[in-house]
Amino acid sequence: MAKQHRNPFKQLEASLKEAPPEMKQKVMNDIAAAKLIMDLASLFSLNVGSALRKLFRTLGDN
């Protein structure tokens, strides 16, 4: 007779529990803070060169 194998993924799924609402809120706040930092870093690192070029171009035209 064939030996039955236990599926470890089904065992993992059975052990999942709902996270407490406070933990969910903390995680969502941390994600929002990380997104804000990434957006600010992008704003100041990627667009500074373009902004300076436009600034000096307008100053040179006058």
N, C-alpha and C positions, 0 to 999 in steps of 0.2 A: 504494500500500500504506500502511496506517496506521502512523504512527510509534509505537514502543513507548516508554512512559514508565517511568522508574525510580522505584520507590517508596522515598522517603527513610526511611520508618519501618522497612522491612525492613533497610536499611543500618544504622540505629541498633540494631536488635535483634541483628544479627550482630556488632556491636562490643562487646556486653555481656560482662563478665568477672566471675567470682566475686570478691567482696571477701575479703581476708585475715581469718582468725578474730580477730586482734588488733583490727583496725579494726571488725569487727562488735561485739566486746565493748565497745570504747570508745564506740561510738554508743549501745549499749544502756545503758551506765552514764550517759551524758549525758542520755538520755531519762528515765531513772529520777530523776536529780537534778532535772531540770526539772519533772517531775511532783510531786516532793516540795515544791519551792519553790512551785508553783502551789497545792498543797493547803494548805500553811502560810499562804500569802497569803490564800486563801479563808477559812480558819479565823479568822484575825485581822482580816480586813476586813469580812466579811459577818456574822459571828456576834457581834462585839463589842457592837453596838447591842442586840441581843436579850439578850445576857447581862447587860449593864448595866441594862436595863429590869427584868429578872427580879430582879436583885440589889436595886435600889432599891424594887421592889414588896414584896419580902420584908422589907426593913429597915423600911419604912413600916407594915407590918402588925403589928409587935411593939410 
